[in-house]
Amino acid sequence: MRDVQSRHKGLPPRTPDMLYNIVRKFYRGAVSHYDLIQEKKQDVRAAWQRRQATGEDAELRQALHTLFLEFHFYVTCWLQIEMAMFRLARQEESQARVLESFRPELERHLSVREQLDQTEASVEAQLLHGGPEWSCVQRDAYWFDGIAFTVDEHSLQTLQALYEAIQQARIKQSE
């Protein structure tokens, strides 16, 4: 498995068509995973409400752990897209511009991905940052080493905009 820090080292050569297929595959994977993530968020909120009544954290911690595993898949899709874009950008100037224009959002998602490699530590970070009230659940904003993050409409729309920009650059490249 690739870690975020060394993601560009030793990448095998790929044709542009192969790289575009990678982008499409992981874009579709992330988009198709969105609804499941929203269901897991509902599970977290329900566990949080039960925690309010009982004071017991175990169910909430488990629900967060499961949610963070789903987040991990989602941001891993972003990682795979970024690695394909890195290689495309070396071959096509138009893709280099797309990569740079989306760099802040890519880096944000990849930073979260790096934190989520340690799922239990990520769960603990929520308690440390949000306190015993688990305020992260109420806000739907989870804390990952200085980044407030969730998989929401904004993230999904950004992913869709990235994919559209890649496709538009591809069309221009072929003209």
PyMOL commands that set and color helices and strands:
alter all, ss='L'
color gray80, all
select helices_A, chain A and resi 16-54+58-91+93-101+103-116+119-130+135-139+153-174
alter helices_A, ss='H'
color red, helices_A
select strands_A, chain A and resi 142-144+147-149
alter strands_A, ss='S'
color yellow, strands_A
deselect
rebuild
show_as cartoon
